[in-house]
Amino acid sequence: MFPTMTVAVAVVALAASASEKGSIGYPTVVDALIAAQKGMDAESRMERGWTIVETRERGIPVHWFFTHKGHPAHPAAIKRTMNSKEGAWDIDMAVLCEGPKAECDKLTEEFRLINEKLEKAWGGR
């Protein structure tokens, strides 16, 4: 898709309690899900139990991933924002996880590895 673009990956992980406003911009995973699905351009789908919402913020592509009830880190939300800077693509990732810390850390690492694979596929570093 982007074979010659450099992708820099910035990972911001936050395991937050329900009362904190996480780096994803919402205090809880449920609040994030409701807001993501309300966007005028939001497209939601289910994939292997996950709820995935594709939307845009100020014209920038954003992908949301929400865990399902059976997932060990549930409830959790992962927000990926694609940014183009000086001809390179950045994937900014933020995680709000209300599940057990060890499972949240594991989930964050899994997504970090996926981001690395995307970077390689797009010809990044």
C-alpha positions in Angstrom: 0.0 0.0 0.0 2.8 2.5 1.0 5.9 0.6 -0.2 8.4 3.5 -0.1 7.2 5.5 2.9 9.0 5.6 6.2 6.8 4.8 9.1 7.9 6.0 12.5 6.0 4.4 15.4 5.2 6.3 18.5 3.6 4.3 21.2 1.8 5.9 24.1 0.4 3.3 26.4 -1.8 4.1 29.3 -3.4 1.8 31.7 -6.1 4.0 33.3 -8.7 3.7 35.9 -12.3 4.6 34.9 -12.0 8.1 36.4 -8.9 9.3 34.5 -9.0 10.9 31.0 -6.7 8.6 29.0 -4.5 9.6 26.2 -7.2 8.4 23.8 -9.3 11.4 24.8 -12.0 9.6 26.8 -12.2 8.6 30.5 -13.4 5.1 29.8 -13.3 2.5 27.1 -17.1 2.6 26.8 -17.0 6.4 26.3 -14.4 6.0 23.6 -16.5 3.3 21.8 -19.7 5.4 21.9 -17.9 8.5 20.6 -16.0 6.6 17.9 -19.2 5.1 16.6 -21.1 8.4 16.6 -18.7 10.0 14.1 -20.4 11.0 10.8 -17.8 9.2 8.7 -17.4 6.2 11.2 -17.5 2.7 9.7 -17.8 -0.1 12.2 -17.2 -3.8 11.8 -16.7 -6.9 13.8 -13.6 -8.9 13.2 -12.8 -12.0 15.3 -14.8 -10.6 18.1 -13.1 -7.2 18.1 -15.1 -4.1 17.3 -13.1 -2.0 14.8 -14.1 1.6 14.0 -12.5 3.6 11.1 -13.0 7.3 11.2 -11.2 10.6 10.7 -10.2 13.4 13.0 -9.5 16.7 11.2 -9.2 14.7 8.0 -6.6 12.3 9.5 -7.4 8.5 9.3 -8.0 7.0 12.8 -8.5 3.3 13.5 -10.1 2.2 16.8 -9.9 -1.4 18.1 -12.0 -2.5 21.1 -11.5 -5.8 22.8 -14.4 -8.3 23.2 -15.7 -9.6 26.5 -13.6 -12.8 26.4 -10.3 -11.0 25.8 -8.0 -11.1 28.9 -7.3 -7.3 28.8 -11.0 -6.4 28.4 -12.2 -3.7 28.4 -9.5 -2.0 26.3 -9.4 0.4 23.4 -6.5 1.0 21.0 -6.5 4.1 18.9 -4.2 4.4 15.9 -3.8 7.7 14.1 -2.0 7.9 10.8 0.1 11.1 10.3 2.1 12.2 7.3 5.1 14.3 8.3 7.6 15.5 5.7 6.8 12.6 3.3 6.9 10.0 6.1 4.0 8.2 7.8 3.8 8.0 11.6 1.5 5.7 13.4 0.6 7.3 16.7 -0.9 4.7 19.1 -2.7 5.2 22.3 -4.1 2.5 24.6 -6.7 2.8 27.3 -6.9 -0.5 29.2 -9.1 -1.1 32.2 -8.3 -4.8 32.5 -5.5 -6.4 34.6 -2.2 -4.6 34.2 -0.2 -7.6 33.0 -2.8 -8.3 30.3 -2.9 -4.6 29.3 0.9 -4.6 28.9 0.7 -7.8 26.8 -2.0 -6.2 24.5 0.1 -3.0 24.1 3.2 -5.1 23.1 1.1 -7.1 20.6 0.0 -3.9 18.9 3.5 -2.4 19.0 4.8 -5.5 17.2 2.0 -5.1 14.6 3.1 -1.5 14.1 6.7 -2.7 13.5 5.4 -5.1 10.8 3.5 -2.3 9.1 6.7 -0.2 9.2 8.7 -2.9 7.4 5.9 -3.6 4.9 5.9 0.1 4.0 9.6 0.2 3.6 10.3 2.0 6.8 13.4 2.0 9.0 
